[in-house]
Structure formats: C-alpha cells, structure tokens
Amino acid sequence: MRVAREMIITGSVQGVGFRWIAKRIADSIGLDGWVRNNPDGSVGLAIEGGETDLNSFMDRLNQDLGVYIAEVESRDAEPDGNRNGFAILR
C-alpha cells in the first residue's frame, strides 16, 4: 500500500546539499516525490511509497543530515498516483 507524507524541515538545511542528498536517498529506495528550498529558509518535501520505504528514507536522511535538522513537521497526505520519480524543485 502506498502512503504519502508532506514535510517542512527547519534548521540549517539550505546550502548544505540537503536537496541533492534527499534525492539520492529517495532514488536509491525508489520513492516518488519532490524537495525544494522555501523562501523562509526551510526545506519542503513530499514523499510517496511504501510505509517501510518512507521510514527507511527518514532514517537515512537523519543519518546523513540530522546534524542540520532542528525540526521536522510532517503530515500524512493522499498518495498521488501521477508522481514518477523524485525531483528537485526550484
């Protein structure tokens, strides 16, 4: 069963390669979604896939970037069957 989450991640998350690392992790797991820098200095992220895969994504994101993350605000979202791959939005 596919699940989806939308997140706002705050901390020192811009200018550290956050989007590229998130994409690398998502691609390696086979997740769909996107990541972008927000004007307020946070990072927005939408991710979709299996529950176990989403948990693996978050574990790996915390391993690689946890030192930069102050808070993750997460909410469940409706899976969007049209997402194909993981993109970095500008």
C-alpha positions as CSV (number, residue, x, y, z in Angstrom):
1,M,0.0,0.0,0.0
2,R,1.3,3.4,-1.0
3,V,1.4,6.2,1.6
4,A,2.5,9.8,1.2
5,R,3.8,12.5,3.6
6,E,4.5,16.2,3.2
7,M,7.1,17.8,5.4
8,I,8.6,21.1,6.3
9,I,12.2,20.7,7.6
10,T,13.8,23.5,9.6
11,G,17.3,24.1,10.8
12,S,20.4,24.9,8.8
13,V,19.1,22.9,5.9
14,Q,19.9,25.2,3.0
15,G,23.3,25.5,1.5
16,V,24.5,22.1,2.7
17,G,23.4,19.9,-0.2
18,F,20.2,18.8,1.5
19,R,18.1,18.6,-1.7
20,W,20.7,16.6,-3.5
21,I,21.2,14.2,-0.7
22,A,17.4,13.7,-0.2
23,K,17.1,13.0,-3.9
24,R,20.0,10.5,-3.8
25,I,18.4,8.6,-0.9
26,A,14.9,8.7,-2.4
27,D,16.2,7.5,-5.8
28,S,18.1,4.6,-4.2
29,I,15.0,3.4,-2.4
30,G,12.7,4.0,-5.4
31,L,10.4,6.7,-3.8
32,D,8.5,9.3,-5.7
33,G,8.1,13.0,-4.7
34,W,10.0,16.3,-4.6
35,V,12.1,18.5,-2.5
36,R,12.6,22.3,-2.6
37,N,14.1,25.2,-0.7
38,N,11.4,27.5,0.8
39,P,11.9,31.3,1.0
40,D,11.8,31.2,4.8
41,G,15.0,29.0,4.9
42,S,13.2,25.7,5.5
43,V,13.0,22.8,3.0
44,G,9.7,21.4,1.8
45,L,9.5,17.7,0.9
46,A,6.7,15.5,-0.4
47,I,7.5,11.7,-0.5
48,E,5.4,8.7,-1.6
49,G,5.9,5.0,-1.5
50,G,5.6,2.1,0.9
51,E,5.5,2.7,4.6
52,T,8.7,0.8,5.3
53,D,10.5,2.6,2.5
54,L,9.4,6.0,3.8
55,N,10.7,5.1,7.3
56,S,14.0,4.0,5.7
57,F,14.2,7.3,3.9
58,M,13.7,9.2,7.1
59,D,16.3,7.1,8.9
60,R,18.9,7.6,6.2
61,L,18.1,11.3,6.0
62,N,18.7,11.7,9.7
63,Q,21.9,9.7,9.5
64,D,23.3,11.9,6.7
65,L,21.8,15.3,7.6
66,G,20.5,15.0,11.1
67,V,23.1,17.5,12.4
68,Y,21.5,20.2,10.3
69,I,17.9,19.4,11.1
70,A,16.2,21.2,14.0
71,E,12.6,20.1,13.4
72,V,10.5,18.0,11.0
73,E,6.9,19.0,10.7
74,S,5.2,16.1,9.0
75,R,1.6,15.3,7.9
76,D,0.0,12.4,6.1
77,A,-1.1,13.2,2.5
78,E,-3.1,11.5,-0.2
79,P,-0.9,9.4,-2.4
80,D,-0.7,10.9,-5.9
81,G,-0.6,8.2,-8.5
82,N,0.9,10.6,-11.0
83,R,4.2,11.1,-9.3
84,N,7.0,9.3,-11.1
85,G,10.5,9.6,-9.6
86,F,11.9,12.2,-7.2
87,A,12.5,15.7,-8.3
88,I,14.4,18.7,-7.0
89,L,12.1,21.8,-7.5
90,R,13.5,25.3,-7.8
